[in-house]
Amino acid sequence: MKNIIVLMILGSFFLACKTVKTAGGSNAVEVSGVVQKPGMTTYQYGTHVLNADGKTYALKSATLNLDTYVDKNVKVKGTMVEGYPLENGPELLEVTEIK
């Protein structure tokens, strides 16, 4: 019975992550969703957020102006920042490309 519950939880996790593609086992990901300004949050990292299939990602970019993409449905490519999430916040994604 415990094995079935574990398999159900793992299956739900993988279904929830269907918009994330990893590249060769690295932290590189591709996520599609709507970019927004975060407003007031309990976590204090990232300049923007991306909502994708009920999951929120905190975003930051050293090379792109993310304000350009606010309220737009986009495909974001980047790398997950190690050490996140913090304080029950979302994972942090360093954005390198947006389509």
C-alpha positions as CSV (number, residue, x, y, z in Angstrom):
1,M,0.0,0.0,0.0
2,K,2.8,2.4,0.8
3,N,4.5,1.7,-2.5
4,I,1.3,2.6,-4.4
5,I,1.0,5.9,-2.5
6,V,4.6,6.7,-3.2
7,L,4.1,6.0,-6.9
8,M,1.0,8.1,-7.0
9,I,2.8,11.0,-5.4
10,L,5.8,10.7,-7.8
11,G,3.4,10.5,-10.8
12,S,1.6,13.6,-9.7
13,F,5.0,15.4,-9.3
14,F,6.0,14.5,-12.8
15,L,2.7,15.5,-14.3
16,A,2.9,18.9,-12.6
17,C,6.4,19.5,-14.1
18,K,5.4,18.8,-17.7
19,T,6.4,22.2,-18.9
20,V,10.0,21.9,-17.6
21,K,12.6,20.3,-19.9
22,T,16.0,19.5,-18.5
23,A,19.1,19.2,-20.8
24,G,21.4,16.4,-20.2
25,G,21.0,16.2,-16.4
26,S,22.2,19.8,-15.9
27,N,20.2,22.6,-14.3
28,A,19.2,23.9,-17.7
29,V,15.4,24.2,-18.1
30,E,12.8,25.5,-20.5
31,V,9.5,26.7,-19.0
32,S,6.4,28.2,-20.7
33,G,4.1,30.6,-18.9
34,V,3.2,34.2,-18.1
35,V,5.8,36.6,-16.7
36,Q,4.6,38.9,-13.9
37,K,6.0,41.3,-11.3
38,P,5.9,39.5,-8.0
39,G,4.4,42.1,-5.7
40,M,4.5,41.4,-2.0
41,T,5.9,37.9,-1.2
42,T,7.1,35.9,1.8
43,Y,10.4,35.2,-0.1
44,Q,12.7,38.0,-1.2
45,Y,14.5,36.8,-4.3
46,G,13.9,37.1,-8.1
47,T,12.7,40.3,-9.9
48,H,9.8,38.6,-11.7
49,V,7.8,35.4,-11.5
50,L,6.5,32.9,-14.1
51,N,3.3,31.0,-13.7
52,A,3.3,27.7,-15.5
53,D,0.6,25.0,-15.0
54,G,-0.1,26.0,-11.4
55,K,3.6,26.3,-10.5
56,T,5.5,29.5,-9.8
57,Y,9.1,30.2,-10.6
58,A,11.1,33.2,-9.4
59,L,13.0,34.8,-12.2
60,K,16.2,36.9,-12.5
61,S,18.4,37.8,-15.4
62,A,21.8,39.4,-15.7
63,T,21.4,39.9,-19.4
64,L,17.7,40.5,-20.2
65,N,15.2,43.2,-19.2
66,L,12.4,41.0,-17.9
67,D,10.0,44.0,-17.6
68,T,9.7,43.8,-21.4
69,Y,7.9,40.5,-21.0
70,V,5.4,41.3,-18.2
71,D,1.9,39.9,-18.8
72,K,3.1,38.0,-21.9
73,N,3.0,34.2,-22.4
74,V,6.5,33.2,-23.2
75,K,9.0,30.3,-23.3
76,V,11.9,30.9,-20.9
77,K,15.2,29.2,-21.1
78,G,17.8,29.4,-18.3
79,T,19.4,27.5,-15.4
80,M,18.0,26.7,-12.0
81,V,20.0,28.5,-9.2
82,E,21.3,26.0,-6.7
83,G,20.2,26.5,-3.1
84,Y,16.6,27.5,-3.9
85,P,13.8,27.4,-3.0
86,L,14.1,29.2,0.3
87,E,11.5,29.9,2.9
88,N,8.8,27.8,1.1
89,G,9.2,30.1,-1.9
90,P,9.5,29.1,-5.6
91,E,12.6,27.7,-7.4
92,L,14.8,30.5,-8.8
93,L,15.6,30.5,-12.5
94,E,18.4,32.6,-14.0
95,V,16.9,33.5,-17.4
96,T,19.2,33.5,-20.4
97,E,16.7,33.5,-23.3
98,I,13.0,34.3,-23.9
99,K,10.9,33.5,-26.9
